[in-house]
Amino acid sequence: MKRGFIAAVLVLTPTLAVAWPWSQDMMNQPSIKPQETDNGKLYQFPKRSVPTFGIPTKVANREEAGKLTNPIAATPESLKTGERLFKIICSACHGLTGKADSPVSPKIGAIDLTTEYVQQQLTEGWIFGTITFGSAIMPAYGKPGEGGGSNDLSVEERWHVVNYVRHALAKASSPAVAEAGSK
């Protein structure tokens, strides 16, 4: 009997130690949780607070996004990430080369992303805004401040796609590059 009692005490001792008041985690502290309300009204985040992903995108539409500057440098890592995301999300309509050469491109009116218009005249912010808010036919792939869907890209991912479209897509789809890749 004594052995059974000692064994039970040893087994339950860690449980008792964890249950003390000092074992409360950071969740249970005086603070305002994101979905808490004050008489039915959601609390607003403090002014000048930074989104958790670190890149503010306070724009209401594609036109406002046109003024944004790309906060992510077009490094080889960014271009590689952008290429991967482009192939997953964008190539179904714009084709792997970006020249609107996928089977569905003519049916939906996808544009050639390698044209001078896209490469020279559109700002990187405009391209970001188009990815974010969509266009007449293109769906939105992430609206800031709204719950994301299964295909939504984070703010950072959208900027990586912009880097790929502007700094690598036209070069990757040029005939000289295509011939070199096939040899």
C-alpha positions in Angstrom: 0.0 0.0 0.0 2.8 2.3 0.9 4.5 1.8 -2.5 1.3 2.5 -4.4 0.8 5.8 -2.4 4.3 6.9 -3.1 4.0 6.1 -6.8 0.7 8.0 -7.0 2.3 11.0 -5.3 5.3 11.0 -7.7 3.0 10.7 -10.7 0.8 13.6 -9.6 3.5 15.9 -8.3 4.4 17.4 -11.7 0.7 17.9 -12.5 0.2 19.8 -9.3 3.3 22.0 -9.8 2.1 23.0 -13.3 -1.3 23.9 -12.0 -0.1 26.7 -9.8 -1.1 30.3 -10.6 2.3 31.2 -12.0 1.8 28.7 -14.8 -0.6 31.0 -16.7 0.6 31.7 -20.2 0.9 35.0 -21.9 -2.6 34.7 -23.3 -4.1 35.3 -19.9 -2.8 38.8 -19.1 -4.4 42.2 -18.9 -4.7 43.1 -22.6 -7.2 43.6 -25.4 -7.6 40.6 -27.6 -8.2 41.2 -31.3 -11.8 40.1 -31.3 -12.9 41.5 -27.9 -15.6 44.1 -27.9 -16.6 47.1 -25.9 -20.4 47.0 -25.7 -20.6 45.3 -29.0 -18.1 47.5 -30.8 -14.7 46.0 -31.9 -11.7 47.7 -30.5 -9.6 49.5 -33.1 -5.9 48.8 -33.3 -3.7 51.7 -32.0 -2.6 54.3 -34.5 0.8 53.6 -36.0 0.6 49.9 -35.1 2.5 47.7 -37.6 0.9 44.7 -39.3 2.4 41.4 -38.2 3.8 40.7 -41.7 5.7 44.0 -41.5 4.7 45.6 -44.8 1.9 48.1 -44.5 -0.5 48.2 -47.4 -3.2 50.8 -46.6 -4.7 51.2 -50.0 -8.3 51.0 -50.9 -8.1 50.1 -54.6 -5.8 49.4 -57.5 -5.4 53.1 -58.4 -4.1 54.0 -54.9 -1.8 51.0 -55.1 -0.2 52.4 -58.2 1.7 54.9 -56.0 3.3 52.3 -53.8 6.9 51.5 -54.2 8.2 48.0 -53.9 9.7 47.4 -50.5 11.3 44.1 -51.5 14.5 44.2 -53.5 14.7 42.2 -56.7 17.3 39.7 -55.3 17.8 36.3 -56.8 15.9 34.8 -53.9 13.0 37.2 -54.4 12.9 36.4 -58.2 13.0 32.6 -57.4 10.1 32.9 -55.0 8.2 35.1 -57.4 8.7 32.6 -60.2 7.5 29.7 -58.1 4.4 31.7 -57.1 3.8 32.9 -60.6 3.9 29.3 -61.9 1.4 28.2 -59.2 -1.1 31.1 -59.3 -0.7 33.1 -62.5 0.4 30.6 -65.2 -3.0 29.1 -65.6 -4.2 32.2 -67.3 -1.1 34.1 -68.3 0.9 31.0 -69.4 4.3 29.8 -68.1 6.0 32.4 -70.3 3.6 35.2 -69.3 2.7 35.8 -72.9 -0.9 34.8 -72.4 -0.2 31.5 -74.2 -2.1 29.1 -71.9 -5.1 27.2 -73.3 -7.6 29.5 -71.4 -5.9 32.8 -72.2 -7.8 33.6 -75.4 -11.1 32.6 -73.8 -10.8 34.9 -70.8 -8.7 37.8 -72.4 -5.6 37.4 -70.3 -2.9 39.9 -71.2 0.7 39.3 -72.3 2.8 40.4 -69.3 6.0 40.7 -71.4 4.7 43.6 -73.5 6.3 47.0 -73.3 3.1 48.4 -71.8 3.3 46.1 -68.8 7.1 46.1 -68.5 7.7 49.9 -69.0 4.5 51.9 -68.5 2.8 50.2 -65.5 4.2 50.9 -62.1 5.2 48.1 -59.8 2.5 49.4 -57.4 -0.1 49.1 -60.2 0.9 45.5 -60.8 0.8 44.9 -57.0 -2.7 46.5 -56.9 -3.9 44.3 -59.8 -2.8 41.2 -58.0 -4.3 42.4 -54.7 -7.7 43.7 -56.0 -8.0 41.9 -59.3 -9.4 43.5 -62.5 -12.4 43.0 -64.7 -11.7 39.3 -65.2 -8.8 38.6 -62.9 -9.8 37.6 -59.4 -8.2 39.3 -56.3 -5.4 37.4 -54.7 -5.4 39.1 -51.3 -7.2 42.2 -50.1 -5.4 43.9 -47.1 -7.5 43.8 -44.0 -9.8 41.0 -45.1 -9.8 37.4 -44.3 -7.8 35.5 -46.9 -9.0 32.8 -49.2 -7.2 29.6 -50.2 -5.5 31.3 -53.2 -4.6 34.5 -51.5 -1.0 35.6 -51.4 0.5 37.5 -48.5 1.7 41.1 -49.1 5.3 39.9 -49.3 4.4 37.1 -51.7 2.6 39.6 -54.0 5.7 41.8 -54.1 7.8 38.8 -55.0 5.5 38.1 -57.9 5.8 41.8 -59.0 9.6 41.4 -58.9 9.5 38.3 -61.1 7.1 39.9 -63.6 9.1 43.1 -63.9 12.7 41.8 -63.6 12.8 38.3 -64.9 9.6 37.2 -66.8 10.4 39.0 -70.1 14.0 37.8 -70.0 13.0 34.2 -69.2 10.5 34.1 -72.1 12.7 35.6 -74.7 13.6 33.4 -77.7 17.3 33.5 -77.0 16.8 32.2 -73.5 14.3 29.5 -74.7 16.8 28.3 -77.3 19.6 28.2 -74.7 17.5 26.2 -72.3 16.6 23.6 -74.9 20.2 22.9 -75.8 
